Amino acid sequence: MKSLVFTVTNDLNYDQRMARICGTLASNGYKVTLIGRKRRNSPPLLPREYNQKRLPCFFDKGKLFYLEYNFKLFWFLIFRSFYAVCAIDLDTILPAFLVCKLRGKVLVYDAHEYFTEMEEIVRRPAIKAAWSALERFILPRIKHAYTISDGYARLYMETYDRVFEVIRNVPRTSSIPNIETPSTNRIIQYQGALNIGRGLEEAIQAVSELDGFTLRIFGDGPISETLNELVQELKAEEKVEFMGLFSPADLREKTQQAWIGLCLFSDTGLHHQYSLGNRFFDYFHAGIPQISMDFPEYKAFNLKYGVATLIPELNKDTIKSAILELDVNTQMYKQLKMNCAKAREDNCWEKESVKLLSFYSKI
């Protein structure tokens, strides 16, 4: 039985991708441990079919958090028995790389993000230079890697001449309401981290100027306070609801109740332009249409399946226009909703996990 260790910087409970990956491997004969961090307000760990470990950290964000977490992660790994470590993104790769080199173990890289091109990195040249230097040093030395989209895989091949397999963030299939019946409510849903560049400010501005719609924001993150201040400034408290964090199962139930979902990004950095986010798949798996960006990965998918209305640029006016078009054009909305069935049938974890198991069988 091969022992695999996965490393992330979140507190584990709300990471749907890692729950799918670790659960699939554990149920197929691997001994799996997922390592994250324990925050001051972290709820008890949800029961899983694999081992979980949280490393407590005094610092919660910024450079000091990364230094502390990586230091603790190194010492945790150096004494642990395992066959391979899979580092999730650049923010956990250094201790994994060092330990694997010292102990002659296998290192795997899972790029959930195109990390050096994330908006919060691109906007800070010194920070970008540091992460880019780390990436240039380690990625050419990695033999086993995978990522979430064809776009990311092409970028890594062009930059580092390294093959990245593509294992997308698609959900497992589950029962959904009758998708042929259009929703009568007007709940607009965003789910995911509350970070810059996710179209949240623009969505709030758009909904504040419309009547009869409610924007529900599920998640937490660095700009939570800023978003709350914007809602108060626009006097949109009755139109925007901050829902906080939900377990994956509860979130799926809430998503099924929405009218449409939002999968929006700025065009700052290649990370957004070539992404294929979790929420994009989560929405059509829940049977709801969505508003997404006219970026290459979303455009190619939508040309095939037609589950979204795409906007050419991110601002409140393009979002408002898309919302009103879906509201008025009920035939278009119904067609998008019906298209979700075919998309979820072709794009589900039951099929995607075959690629995951094939990948790990070869390392």
C-alpha positions as CSV (number, residue, x, y, z in Angstrom):
1,M,0.0,0.0,0.0
2,K,1.6,3.3,-1.1
3,S,1.5,6.0,1.5
4,L,0.7,9.5,0.0
5,V,0.9,12.8,1.8
6,F,-0.9,15.9,0.4
7,T,-0.2,19.4,1.6
8,V,-2.4,22.5,1.5
9,T,-2.6,25.8,3.5
10,N,-6.4,25.7,4.2
11,D,-8.2,24.1,7.2
12,L,-9.4,21.1,5.1
13,N,-13.1,21.1,5.7
14,Y,-14.2,23.2,2.8
15,D,-11.7,22.0,0.2
16,Q,-13.9,20.0,-2.2
17,R,-11.1,19.2,-4.7
18,M,-8.9,17.6,-2.1
19,A,-11.8,15.7,-0.5
20,R,-12.4,14.2,-4.0
21,I,-8.8,13.4,-4.7
22,C,-7.9,12.0,-1.3
23,G,-11.2,10.1,-1.0
24,T,-10.7,8.5,-4.4
25,L,-7.2,7.4,-3.7
26,A,-8.0,6.1,-0.2
27,S,-10.9,4.0,-1.5
28,N,-8.6,2.5,-4.1
29,G,-5.9,1.1,-1.8
30,Y,-3.7,4.1,-1.0
31,K,-2.8,5.2,2.5
32,V,-3.6,8.9,2.3
33,T,-2.9,11.8,4.7
34,L,-4.0,15.4,4.0
35,I,-2.2,18.1,5.9
36,G,-3.5,21.6,6.4
37,R,-3.5,24.3,9.0
38,K,-5.6,24.9,12.1
39,R,-7.0,28.4,12.4
40,R,-8.3,29.9,15.6
41,N,-11.9,29.5,14.4
42,S,-11.5,26.2,12.6
43,P,-14.5,23.9,13.3
44,P,-13.9,20.2,14.1
45,L,-12.7,18.1,11.2
46,L,-15.3,16.5,9.1
47,P,-15.0,12.7,9.1
48,R,-13.2,11.4,6.0
49,E,-12.0,8.0,4.7
50,Y,-8.4,9.2,4.9
51,N,-6.1,10.7,7.6
52,Q,-6.2,14.4,8.3
53,K,-3.7,16.6,10.1
54,R,-3.9,20.3,10.9
55,L,-0.8,22.2,11.9
56,P,-1.6,25.0,14.3
57,C,-0.2,28.4,13.4
58,F,0.2,31.6,15.4
59,F,0.2,33.8,12.3
60,D,-2.9,33.8,10.1
61,K,-1.8,35.5,6.9
62,G,1.1,37.2,5.1
63,K,4.8,36.4,5.0
64,L,5.0,35.4,8.6
65,F,2.2,32.8,8.1
66,Y,3.9,31.3,5.1
67,L,7.3,31.2,6.9
68,E,5.7,29.6,10.0
69,Y,3.6,27.1,8.1
70,N,6.4,26.0,5.8
71,F,8.8,25.6,8.7
72,K,6.3,23.4,10.6
73,L,5.4,21.4,7.5
74,F,9.1,20.7,6.9
75,W,9.6,19.2,10.4
76,F,6.3,17.3,10.2
77,L,7.3,15.7,6.9
78,I,11.0,15.0,7.7
79,F,10.0,12.4,10.3
80,R,7.0,10.9,8.6
81,S,6.9,7.7,6.7
82,F,5.6,8.0,3.2
83,Y,6.1,7.0,-0.4
84,A,5.3,10.4,-2.1
85,V,4.4,13.9,-1.2
86,C,2.0,15.9,-3.4
87,A,2.4,19.6,-2.8
88,I,-0.6,21.7,-3.7
89,D,0.5,25.0,-5.3
90,L,3.7,26.9,-4.7
91,D,2.9,27.9,-1.2
92,T,3.6,24.4,0.1
93,I,6.1,23.1,-2.4
94,L,9.4,24.2,-0.8
95,P,9.3,22.0,2.3
96,A,7.9,19.1,0.2
97,F,10.8,19.5,-2.3
98,L,13.5,19.7,0.4
99,V,12.2,16.7,2.3
100,C,11.9,14.6,-0.8
101,K,15.4,15.5,-1.9
102,L,16.9,14.7,1.5
103,R,15.0,11.4,1.9
104,G,15.0,10.2,-1.7
105,K,11.2,10.3,-1.9
106,V,8.8,11.0,-4.8
107,L,7.6,14.6,-5.2
108,V,4.3,15.4,-7.0
109,Y,3.0,18.9,-7.9
110,D,-0.7,19.7,-8.1
111,A,-1.1,23.2,-9.5
112,H,-4.6,24.3,-8.5
113,E,-3.6,27.8,-9.5
114,Y,-1.2,29.4,-12.0
115,F,0.3,30.8,-8.8
116,T,2.8,33.4,-10.1
117,E,0.0,35.0,-12.3
118,M,-2.6,35.3,-9.5
119,E,-3.9,38.9,-9.3
120,E,-2.8,39.3,-5.7
121,I,0.7,38.3,-6.8
122,V,0.9,40.2,-10.1
123,R,0.0,43.4,-8.4
124,R,3.1,43.2,-6.1
125,P,6.3,43.1,-8.1
126,A,8.6,42.1,-5.3
127,I,6.3,39.3,-4.1
128,K,5.9,38.1,-7.7
129,A,9.7,38.0,-8.2
130,A,10.1,35.9,-5.1
131,W,7.5,33.3,-6.0
132,S,8.7,33.3,-9.6
133,A,12.2,32.6,-8.5
134,L,11.0,29.6,-6.4
135,E,8.9,28.3,-9.3
136,R,11.9,28.6,-11.8
137,F,14.1,26.7,-9.3
138,I,11.8,23.8,-8.5
139,L,9.4,23.2,-11.5
140,P,12.2,22.1,-13.9
141,R,13.2,19.5,-11.3
142,I,9.8,17.9,-11.0
143,K,8.9,14.8,-12.9
144,H,5.3,14.2,-11.8
145,A,2.7,17.1,-12.1
146,Y,-0.9,17.8,-12.9
147,T,-3.1,20.9,-13.0
148,I,-6.8,21.8,-13.5
149,S,-7.1,23.1,-17.1
150,D,-5.6,22.6,-20.6
151,G,-4.7,26.3,-20.5
152,Y,-2.5,26.0,-17.5
153,A,-0.9,22.8,-18.8
154,R,0.0,24.6,-22.1
155,L,1.5,27.5,-20.1
156,Y,3.7,25.2,-18.0
157,M,4.9,23.4,-21.1
158,E,5.8,26.6,-22.8
159,T,7.6,28.0,-19.8
160,Y,9.3,24.9,-18.3
161,D,9.1,22.2,-21.0
162,R,7.3,20.0,-18.4
163,V,4.2,17.9,-19.1
164,F,1.3,18.6,-16.7
165,E,-1.5,16.1,-16.8
166,V,-5.0,17.7,-16.6
167,I,-7.3,16.6,-13.8
168,R,-10.2,19.0,-13.6
169,N,-12.3,20.1,-10.6
170,V,-15.5,18.4,-11.6
171,P,-18.0,17.2,-8.9
172,R,-19.4,13.8,-8.4
173,T,-22.8,13.3,-9.8
174,S,-25.7,13.7,-7.4
175,S,-29.5,14.1,-7.6
176,I,-30.7,17.6,-8.6
177,P,-34.2,19.2,-8.9
178,N,-36.1,18.9,-12.2
179,I,-33.8,20.9,-14.5
180,E,-36.5,21.4,-17.1
181,T,-38.5,23.6,-14.7
182,P,-37.1,27.2,-14.6
183,S,-36.5,28.7,-11.2
184,T,-39.0,31.2,-10.1
185,N,-36.8,32.9,-7.5
186,R,-34.1,35.4,-8.5
187,I,-31.2,34.3,-6.3
188,I,-27.8,35.1,-7.8
189,Q,-25.1,33.0,-6.2
190,Y,-21.4,33.3,-5.8
191,Q,-19.4,30.6,-4.0
192,G,-15.7,30.4,-3.3
193,A,-12.9,32.4,-1.8
194,L,-13.5,36.1,-1.3
195,N,-10.4,37.3,-3.1
196,I,-9.6,40.3,-5.4
197,G,-10.3,39.8,-9.1
198,R,-13.4,37.5,-8.6
199,G,-15.9,40.1,-9.8
200,L,-17.5,40.5,-6.4
201,E,-17.3,44.2,-6.2
202,E,-18.8,44.5,-9.7
203,A,-21.5,42.0,-8.9
204,I,-22.5,43.9,-5.8
205,Q,-22.6,47.2,-7.7
206,A,-24.7,45.6,-10.5
207,V,-27.3,44.0,-8.1
208,S,-27.5,47.2,-6.1
209,E,-29.0,48.9,-9.2
210,L,-31.5,46.2,-9.9
211,D,-34.8,45.4,-8.2
212,G,-36.1,41.9,-7.5
213,F,-32.8,40.1,-7.3
214,T,-30.8,38.9,-4.3
215,L,-27.0,38.2,-4.4
216,R,-25.9,35.5,-2.0
217,I,-22.2,35.3,-1.4
218,F,-20.9,32.0,0.0
219,G,-17.4,31.9,1.3
220,D,-14.8,33.8,3.2
221,G,-11.5,35.5,2.4
222,P,-9.2,38.6,2.5
223,I,-11.7,41.1,1.1
224,S,-14.7,40.1,3.2
225,E,-14.6,43.3,5.2
226,T,-14.1,45.5,2.1
227,L,-17.1,43.9,0.5
228,N,-19.3,44.5,3.6
229,E,-18.2,48.1,3.5
230,L,-19.2,48.4,-0.1
231,V,-22.6,47.0,0.5
232,Q,-23.2,49.5,3.3
233,E,-21.9,52.3,1.1
234,L,-24.4,51.4,-1.6
235,K,-27.2,50.8,0.9
236,A,-27.7,47.4,-0.6
237,E,-28.0,45.4,2.6
238,E,-31.4,44.1,1.5
239,K,-30.1,42.9,-1.8
240,V,-26.8,41.3,-0.8
241,E,-26.4,38.5,1.7
242,F,-23.1,37.2,3.1
243,M,-23.7,33.5,3.9
244,G,-20.3,32.5,5.2
245,L,-18.8,29.1,4.9
246,F,-20.9,25.9,4.4
247,S,-19.8,22.3,4.3
248,P,-19.6,20.9,0.7
249,A,-22.9,18.9,1.1
250,D,-24.8,21.9,2.5
251,L,-23.4,24.2,-0.2
252,R,-24.6,21.9,-2.9
253,E,-28.1,22.0,-1.5
254,K,-28.0,25.8,-1.5
255,T,-26.6,26.0,-5.0
256,Q,-29.6,24.0,-6.3
257,Q,-31.9,26.7,-4.9
258,A,-30.3,29.5,-6.8
259,W,-31.5,31.1,-10.1
260,I,-28.0,31.6,-11.6
261,G,-24.4,31.4,-10.5
262,L,-21.5,33.8,-11.0
263,C,-18.1,32.7,-12.3
264,L,-16.4,36.0,-12.9
265,F,-12.7,37.1,-13.1
266,S,-10.7,40.1,-13.9
267,D,-8.2,39.8,-16.8
268,T,-5.2,40.7,-14.6
269,G,-2.7,37.9,-14.9
270,L,-2.8,34.6,-16.8
271,H,-4.1,32.8,-13.8
272,H,-7.6,34.1,-14.4
273,Q,-7.5,34.1,-18.2
274,Y,-6.8,30.4,-18.4
275,S,-8.6,29.1,-15.3
276,L,-11.4,26.6,-15.1
277,G,-12.7,27.1,-11.6
278,N,-14.5,24.8,-9.3
279,R,-17.7,26.9,-9.2
280,F,-18.0,26.7,-13.0
281,F,-18.6,23.0,-12.8
282,D,-20.5,23.2,-9.5
283,Y,-23.2,25.4,-11.0
284,F,-24.2,23.2,-14.0
285,H,-24.0,20.2,-11.8
286,A,-26.6,21.9,-9.6
287,G,-28.7,22.5,-12.7
288,I,-28.4,26.3,-12.8
289,P,-27.2,28.5,-15.6
290,Q,-24.4,30.9,-14.9
291,I,-22.7,34.1,-16.0
292,S,-19.0,33.5,-16.9
293,M,-16.2,35.2,-18.6
294,D,-15.4,35.0,-22.3
295,F,-12.0,33.6,-21.5
296,P,-10.5,30.7,-23.6
297,E,-11.3,27.8,-21.3
298,Y,-14.8,28.9,-20.5
299,K,-15.5,29.8,-24.1
300,A,-14.4,26.5,-25.5
301,F,-16.5,24.6,-22.9
302,N,-19.5,26.7,-23.5
303,L,-19.3,26.3,-27.3
304,K,-19.7,22.6,-26.7
305,Y,-22.3,22.5,-23.9
306,G,-24.0,25.9,-23.7
307,V,-24.4,26.2,-19.9
308,A,-23.5,29.9,-19.5
309,T,-23.9,33.3,-20.9
310,L,-20.5,34.8,-21.4
311,I,-19.5,38.5,-20.8
312,P,-16.6,40.1,-22.7
313,E,-15.3,42.2,-19.9
314,L,-15.8,42.5,-16.1
315,N,-17.8,45.6,-15.0
316,K,-21.2,46.2,-13.5
317,D,-22.9,47.1,-16.8
318,T,-22.0,43.8,-18.5
319,I,-23.1,41.9,-15.4
320,K,-26.4,43.9,-15.3
321,S,-27.1,43.3,-19.0
322,A,-26.5,39.5,-18.6
323,I,-28.8,39.3,-15.6
324,L,-31.6,41.2,-17.3
325,E,-31.2,39.2,-20.5
326,L,-31.6,35.9,-18.6
327,D,-34.6,37.4,-16.7
328,V,-36.4,38.5,-19.9
329,N,-35.4,35.7,-22.3
330,T,-37.0,32.8,-20.5
331,Q,-36.5,30.5,-23.5
332,M,-32.8,31.1,-23.4
333,Y,-32.7,30.5,-19.6
334,K,-34.6,27.3,-20.0
335,Q,-32.3,26.1,-22.7
336,L,-29.2,26.8,-20.7
337,K,-30.8,25.0,-17.7
338,M,-31.6,21.9,-19.9
339,N,-28.0,21.9,-21.3
340,C,-26.7,21.4,-17.8
341,A,-27.9,17.8,-17.9
342,K,-25.6,16.8,-20.8
343,A,-22.7,18.8,-19.4
344,R,-22.9,17.1,-16.0
345,E,-23.2,13.7,-17.6
346,D,-20.0,14.2,-19.6
347,N,-18.1,16.1,-17.0
348,C,-18.2,14.3,-13.6
349,W,-15.7,13.0,-11.1
350,E,-16.7,9.4,-11.8
351,K,-15.0,9.9,-15.2
352,E,-12.3,12.4,-14.2
353,S,-11.1,10.1,-11.3
354,V,-10.0,7.5,-13.9
355,K,-7.2,9.9,-15.0
356,L,-6.2,10.6,-11.3
357,L,-5.9,6.8,-10.6
358,S,-3.9,6.3,-13.8
359,F,-1.6,9.1,-12.9
360,Y,-0.8,7.8,-9.4
361,S,-0.4,4.2,-10.7
362,K,2.6,5.4,-12.8
363,I,4.7,7.2,-10.1
